[in-house]
Amino acid sequence: QVQFVESGGGLVQPGGSVRLSCVVSESWFTFNDVGWYRRAPGKQRELAASIASNGRTTYPDSVKGRFIISRDNAKKTMYLQMNSLKPDDTAVYYCNRAPRSYNDWGQGTQVTVSS
């Protein structure tokens, strides 16, 4: 069973910033591409950012220039720095392998962007 522990979410005002963290319990992390997914209310889960094992990053247009994904293989941890947040970024954020996710998911961390 794969385990993911996400943290760092909360309530933030539009234009604000938040940093998410995800700890992975297994050693596969170092050799795989991983990413942050999000599920907004009433919508399907989507991939918000990904980072390859070699450090190459990919973002959809909706977050490009505002989100920064990074990873620390020694700590088996990945991060998502979210800047210039918009109400449309409100969602539960999850981490997993990307783009082919594992079936197991963590609890996620809620990010709410509201004034």
C-alpha positions, 0 to 999 in steps of 0.5 A, spaced: 500 500 500 502 506 497 502 512 502 502 519 501 501 525 507 499 531 504 499 538 508 500 545 508 493 547 506 488 552 509 484 559 508 488 564 503 486 571 500 486 572 493 493 574 491 496 570 497 501 564 497 501 557 500 506 552 500 504 544 500 508 538 502 507 531 501 511 525 504 511 519 500 513 512 504 516 508 499 523 508 496 520 508 489 519 516 489 526 517 487 525 514 480 518 516 478 515 522 476 510 525 481 505 530 481 500 534 485 493 533 483 487 537 485 479 536 485 475 542 485 468 542 488 463 539 483 469 537 478 474 531 476 481 531 479 486 534 475 493 534 474 496 541 477 503 540 476 508 534 475 516 533 476 520 528 473 525 524 476 530 528 473 527 535 475 523 537 469 517 540 471 510 541 467 504 545 468 497 546 465 496 553 462 491 554 468 497 555 473 503 556 469 507 562 472 504 561 479 505 554 481 512 551 482 513 544 484 519 541 487 522 535 490 527 533 495 529 525 493 533 524 500 527 526 504 522 523 499 518 529 499 515 534 494 512 541 494 508 545 491 509 553 492 502 556 490 502 564 488 497 569 486 492 564 488 485 565 485 478 563 487 478 558 482 484 554 485 480 552 491 480 545 491 483 539 495 490 537 493 493 531 493 500 528 491 501 521 487 505 518 481 504 522 475 501 522 470 499 514 471 497 515 479 497 509 483 490 507 486 491 509 493 491 516 495 492 520 501 487 524 505 489 531 501 489 538 503 484 543 503 486 550 499 480 555 500 481 561 496 476 567 499 476 574 501 
